[in-house]
Amino acid sequence: MFIGIGTVVNVATVLAGSILGVLVGHRLSHRTRDLVTDALGLVTLLIAITSALTVGAKALSDAVGPSAPVLIVLGAMLIGGITGSLLKIEQRLEGFGAWIQHRFTRGDGESTFVEGFVTASMVFCVGPLTFLGALSDGLGRGADQLFLKAVLDGFASIAFAASLGWGVAASALVVLVVQGLMTAVGAVLGDVLPEAHVTALGATGGVMLIGVALRLLKLKQIAVADMLPALIVAPLLVQLLIVVRS
């Protein structure tokens, strides 16, 4: 085993699952493919709610006070969302997906390519396992969390690709970059996130995943990518409140 093995396995399962999903997908009716996406949206919502509810964890409330955790998540979402909107993260991510489609298809690519790329990228990269697993791998603590995530992403990519096509396979590039960078951060900086900070990050990621679930269920097209800076803001707000309280 070597540092980064978790990300390598994760990328491989996304690619393998995407290929299998595309091969099986054409044999499924449009109604069945929609049902698969709806089911994945509901499961994503379940995972998102479970993660978001960690906002009530004892480690976080002890560090910042019982009434502050929800406000931290709210502040992180607002500040992060405004920052991401100004940086046009969602627009740039969609543009990158469109460039990949134009570069690697012959003009007959599926109209859902960009949707598959953006949606899969968000699902595979926003969850707490992405950051916590990559940091753990970088710290030399093992890649068990990323191996678990790889299995989940592999099955998810089958369902996504069956409905949304080759754009899901392209999301493996985002997985490689995001998790690779976080693994490098863990290797260079060491254990920089105390439990309270990790909890705030996880709860914020859970709220963002609710936005992804709403997109999958076609209830509202929330610009989840623009909210990604919130994952950085949340631990910073925790640290700020700890300093103020001390």
One Martini backbone bead per residue (centre of mass of N, CA, C, O) as a GRO file, in nm:
protein
  246
    1MET     BB    1   0.100   0.034   0.015
    2PHE     BB    2   0.004   0.380  -0.059
    3ILE     BB    3  -0.014   0.700  -0.090
    4GLY     BB    4  -0.327   0.719  -0.278
    5ILE     BB    5  -0.483   0.446  -0.318
    6GLY     BB    6  -0.774   0.539  -0.271
    7THR     BB    7  -0.799   0.719  -0.526
    8VAL     BB    8  -0.730   0.509  -0.738
    9VAL     BB    9  -0.968   0.320  -0.673
   10ASN     BB   10  -1.193   0.528  -0.712
   11VAL     BB   11  -1.143   0.589  -1.010
   12ALA     BB   12  -1.178   0.296  -1.109
   13THR     BB   13  -1.479   0.258  -1.016
   14VAL     BB   14  -1.599   0.486  -1.183
   15LEU     BB   15  -1.513   0.382  -1.462
   16ALA     BB   16  -1.635   0.097  -1.444
   17GLY     BB   17  -1.927   0.186  -1.377
   18SER     BB   18  -1.971   0.360  -1.630
   19ILE     BB   19  -1.934   0.145  -1.843
   20LEU     BB   20  -2.155  -0.044  -1.739
   21GLY     BB   21  -2.387   0.163  -1.752
   22VAL     BB   22  -2.376   0.216  -2.059
   23LEU     BB   23  -2.413  -0.082  -2.152
   24VAL     BB   24  -2.694  -0.113  -1.996
   25GLY     BB   25  -2.867   0.145  -2.051
   26HIS     BB   26  -2.984   0.082  -2.352
   27ARG     BB   27  -3.179  -0.154  -2.220
   28LEU     BB   28  -3.328   0.075  -2.095
   29SER     BB   29  -3.576   0.254  -2.019
   30HIS     BB   30  -3.658   0.572  -1.956
   31ARG     BB   31  -3.819   0.508  -1.700
   32THR     BB   32  -3.598   0.339  -1.561
   33ARG     BB   33  -3.375   0.558  -1.555
   34ASP     BB   34  -3.539   0.757  -1.384
   35LEU     BB   35  -3.572   0.566  -1.142
   36VAL     BB   36  -3.275   0.540  -1.075
   37THR     BB   37  -3.227   0.842  -1.018
   38ASP     BB   38  -3.440   0.868  -0.795
   39ALA     BB   39  -3.318   0.660  -0.603
   40LEU     BB   40  -3.045   0.807  -0.573
   41GLY     BB   41  -3.167   1.067  -0.459
   42LEU     BB   42  -3.285   0.940  -0.199
   43VAL     BB   43  -3.017   0.828  -0.088
   44THR     BB   44  -2.871   1.098  -0.083
   45LEU     BB   45  -3.067   1.224   0.119
   46LEU     BB   46  -3.007   1.030   0.350
   47ILE     BB   47  -2.704   1.091   0.373
   48ALA     BB   48  -2.734   1.396   0.413
   49ILE     BB   49  -2.899   1.395   0.675
   50THR     BB   50  -2.699   1.234   0.843
   51SER     BB   51  -2.471   1.447   0.819
   52ALA     BB   52  -2.625   1.704   0.915
   53LEU     BB   53  -2.693   1.590   1.213
   54THR     BB   54  -2.393   1.637   1.327
   55VAL     BB   55  -2.442   1.928   1.441
   56GLY     BB   56  -2.515   1.783   1.738
   57ALA     BB   57  -2.247   1.727   1.831
   58LYS     BB   58  -2.055   1.738   2.114
   59ALA     BB   59  -1.782   1.848   2.009
   60LEU     BB   60  -1.903   2.112   1.892
   61SER     BB   61  -2.067   2.228   2.134
   62ASP     BB   62  -1.823   2.239   2.332
   63ALA     BB   63  -1.652   2.447   2.154
   64VAL     BB   64  -1.911   2.675   2.077
   65GLY     BB   65  -2.178   2.588   2.173
   66PRO     BB   66  -2.519   2.502   2.155
   67SER     BB   67  -2.610   2.755   1.944
   68ALA     BB   68  -2.377   2.758   1.703
   69PRO     BB   69  -2.373   2.528   1.483
   70VAL     BB   70  -2.600   2.627   1.292
   71LEU     BB   71  -2.468   2.906   1.242
   72ILE     BB   72  -2.217   2.795   1.107
   73VAL     BB   73  -2.355   2.665   0.867
   74LEU     BB   74  -2.497   2.916   0.768
   75GLY     BB   75  -2.244   3.094   0.732
   76ALA     BB   76  -2.097   2.905   0.537
   77MET     BB   77  -2.313   2.903   0.312
   78LEU     BB   78  -2.319   3.207   0.259
   79ILE     BB   79  -2.019   3.270   0.216
   80GLY     BB   80  -1.960   3.040   0.017
   81GLY     BB   81  -2.179   3.109  -0.194
   82ILE     BB   82  -2.083   3.393  -0.263
   83THR     BB   83  -1.797   3.316  -0.345
   84GLY     BB   84  -1.873   3.106  -0.566
   85SER     BB   85  -2.036   3.304  -0.739
   86LEU     BB   86  -1.802   3.502  -0.798
   87LEU     BB   87  -1.622   3.254  -0.919
   88LYS     BB   88  -1.797   3.060  -1.095
   89ILE     BB   89  -1.791   2.745  -1.043
   90GLU     BB   90  -2.031   2.618  -1.192
   91GLN     BB   91  -1.970   2.742  -1.469
   92ARG     BB   92  -1.683   2.621  -1.497
   93LEU     BB   93  -1.763   2.322  -1.469
   94GLU     BB   94  -1.954   2.318  -1.712
   95GLY     BB   95  -1.742   2.416  -1.916
   96PHE     BB   96  -1.554   2.174  -1.882
   97GLY     BB   97  -1.759   1.963  -1.972
   98ALA     BB   98  -1.806   2.083  -2.256
   99TRP     BB   99  -1.511   2.054  -2.351
  100ILE     BB  100  -1.495   1.749  -2.327
  101GLN     BB  101  -1.721   1.687  -2.522
  102HIS     BB  102  -1.592   1.831  -2.770
  103ARG     BB  103  -1.315   1.672  -2.761
  104PHE     BB  104  -1.442   1.347  -2.728
  105THR     BB  105  -1.658   1.396  -2.943
  106ARG     BB  106  -1.853   1.372  -3.266
  107GLY     BB  107  -2.147   1.521  -3.206
  108ASP     BB  108  -2.319   1.254  -3.067
  109GLY     BB  109  -2.354   1.323  -2.792
  110GLU     BB  110  -2.499   1.350  -2.508
  111SER     BB  111  -2.702   1.590  -2.356
  112THR     BB  112  -2.610   1.472  -2.053
  113PHE     BB  113  -2.308   1.517  -2.002
  114VAL     BB  114  -2.291   1.765  -1.813
  115GLU     BB  115  -2.487   1.662  -1.601
  116GLY     BB  116  -2.323   1.409  -1.528
  117PHE     BB  117  -2.060   1.550  -1.448
  118VAL     BB  118  -2.167   1.743  -1.227
  119THR     BB  119  -2.330   1.550  -1.049
  120ALA     BB  120  -2.107   1.338  -0.995
  121SER     BB  121  -1.896   1.532  -0.881
  122MET     BB  122  -2.064   1.614  -0.634
  123VAL     BB  123  -2.118   1.336  -0.508
  124PHE     BB  124  -1.803   1.241  -0.504
  125CYS     BB  125  -1.685   1.537  -0.354
  126VAL     BB  126  -1.873   1.649  -0.105
  127GLY     BB  127  -1.843   1.443   0.087
  128PRO     BB  128  -1.684   1.366   0.381
  129LEU     BB  129  -1.514   1.123   0.270
  130THR     BB  130  -1.334   1.280   0.081
  131PHE     BB  131  -1.175   1.446   0.303
  132LEU     BB  132  -1.129   1.245   0.533
  133GLY     BB  133  -1.005   1.013   0.366
  134ALA     BB  134  -0.771   1.174   0.234
  135LEU     BB  135  -0.637   1.269   0.495
  136SER     BB  136  -0.587   0.986   0.613
  137ASP     BB  137  -0.409   0.891   0.383
  138GLY     BB  138  -0.193   1.120   0.406
  139LEU     BB  139  -0.129   1.042   0.720
  140GLY     BB  140  -0.108   0.712   0.724
  141ARG     BB  141  -0.400   0.566   0.832
  142GLY     BB  142  -0.533   0.491   0.578
  143ALA     BB  143  -0.797   0.382   0.318
  144ASP     BB  144  -1.079   0.282   0.421
  145GLN     BB  145  -1.272   0.518   0.350
  146LEU     BB  146  -1.208   0.514   0.040
  147PHE     BB  147  -1.294   0.224  -0.013
  148LEU     BB  148  -1.586   0.270   0.061
  149LYS     BB  149  -1.635   0.497  -0.142
  150ALA     BB  150  -1.566   0.332  -0.396
  151VAL     BB  151  -1.803   0.141  -0.378
  152LEU     BB  152  -2.028   0.351  -0.382
  153ASP     BB  153  -1.937   0.494  -0.651
  154GLY     BB  154  -1.958   0.250  -0.833
  155PHE     BB  155  -2.266   0.207  -0.806
  156ALA     BB  156  -2.348   0.499  -0.874
  157SER     BB  157  -2.221   0.508  -1.166
  158ILE     BB  158  -2.410   0.306  -1.290
  159ALA     BB  159  -2.668   0.468  -1.249
  160PHE     BB  160  -2.581   0.730  -1.383
  161ALA     BB  161  -2.486   0.618  -1.666
  162ALA     BB  162  -2.760   0.492  -1.746
  163SER     BB  163  -2.883   0.799  -1.759
  164LEU     BB  164  -2.614   1.014  -1.836
  165GLY     BB  165  -2.349   0.881  -1.919
  166TRP     BB  166  -2.012   0.984  -1.992
  167GLY     BB  167  -1.994   1.215  -1.778
  168VAL     BB  168  -1.931   1.031  -1.536
  169ALA     BB  169  -1.643   0.948  -1.618
  170ALA     BB  170  -1.526   1.244  -1.612
  171SER     BB  171  -1.545   1.273  -1.292
  172ALA     BB  172  -1.273   1.129  -1.228
  173LEU     BB  173  -1.102   1.386  -1.251
  174VAL     BB  174  -1.214   1.525  -0.999
  175VAL     BB  175  -1.143   1.306  -0.799
  176LEU     BB  176  -0.838   1.317  -0.846
  177VAL     BB  177  -0.792   1.616  -0.771
  178VAL     BB  178  -0.933   1.647  -0.496
  179GLN     BB  179  -0.812   1.395  -0.345
  180GLY     BB  180  -0.517   1.452  -0.412
  181LEU     BB  181  -0.498   1.725  -0.263
  182MET     BB  182  -0.592   1.624   0.019
  183THR     BB  183  -0.364   1.418   0.051
  184ALA     BB  184  -0.135   1.626   0.037
  185VAL     BB  185  -0.222   1.788   0.282
  186GLY     BB  186  -0.194   1.557   0.485
  187ALA     BB  187   0.114   1.501   0.429
  188VAL     BB  188   0.217   1.801   0.499
  189LEU     BB  189   0.036   1.903   0.765
  190GLY     BB  190  -0.129   1.699   0.894
  191ASP     BB  191  -0.312   1.721   1.183
  192VAL     BB  192  -0.544   2.003   1.144
  193LEU     BB  193  -0.828   1.864   1.239
  194PRO     BB  194  -1.034   1.880   1.465
  195GLU     BB  195  -1.329   1.747   1.558
  196ALA     BB  196  -1.504   2.004   1.536
  197HIS     BB  197  -1.421   2.079   1.245
  198VAL     BB  198  -1.510   1.814   1.111
  199THR     BB  199  -1.808   1.833   1.189
  200ALA     BB  200  -1.871   2.097   1.038
  201LEU     BB  201  -1.793   1.992   0.761
  202GLY     BB  202  -1.994   1.753   0.749
  203ALA     BB  203  -2.258   1.915   0.787
  204THR     BB  204  -2.220   2.097   0.542
  205GLY     BB  205  -2.203   1.868   0.334
  206GLY     BB  206  -2.489   1.762   0.390
  207VAL     BB  207  -2.644   2.012   0.294
  208MET     BB  208  -2.530   2.003   0.005
  209LEU     BB  209  -2.647   1.718  -0.063
  210ILE     BB  210  -2.938   1.808  -0.068
  211GLY     BB  211  -2.903   1.969  -0.329
  212VAL     BB  212  -2.831   1.723  -0.502
  213ALA     BB  213  -3.095   1.567  -0.455
  214LEU     BB  214  -3.281   1.783  -0.583
  215ARG     BB  215  -3.158   1.752  -0.862
  216LEU     BB  216  -3.214   1.448  -0.907
  217LEU     BB  217  -3.538   1.503  -0.848
  218LYS     BB  218  -3.621   1.769  -1.001
  219LEU     BB  219  -3.689   2.025  -0.797
  220LYS     BB  220  -3.391   2.178  -0.793
  221GLN     BB  221  -3.132   2.391  -0.938
  222ILE     BB  222  -2.874   2.387  -0.749
  223ALA     BB  223  -2.565   2.561  -0.695
  224VAL     BB  224  -2.349   2.365  -0.542
  225ALA     BB  225  -2.064   2.448  -0.641
  226ASP     BB  226  -2.079   2.742  -0.516
  227MET     BB  227  -2.060   2.605  -0.207
  228LEU     BB  228  -1.772   2.483  -0.156
  229PRO     BB  229  -1.635   2.706   0.033
  230ALA     BB  230  -1.786   2.611   0.295
  231LEU     BB  231  -1.571   2.386   0.371
  232ILE     BB  232  -1.372   2.616   0.470
  233VAL     BB  233  -1.543   2.806   0.651
  234ALA     BB  234  -1.640   2.628   0.885
  235PRO     BB  235  -1.367   2.581   1.040
  236LEU     BB  236  -1.309   2.886   1.071
  237LEU     BB  237  -1.555   2.951   1.253
  238VAL     BB  238  -1.481   2.765   1.480
  239GLN     BB  239  -1.211   2.900   1.548
  240LEU     BB  240  -1.327   3.180   1.607
  241LEU     BB  241  -1.510   3.093   1.848
  242ILE     BB  242  -1.288   2.975   2.024
  243VAL     BB  243  -1.131   3.241   2.056
  244VAL     BB  244  -1.365   3.411   2.176
  245ARG     BB  245  -1.419   3.213   2.428
  246SER     BB  246  -1.110   3.228   2.551
   0.00000   0.00000   0.00000
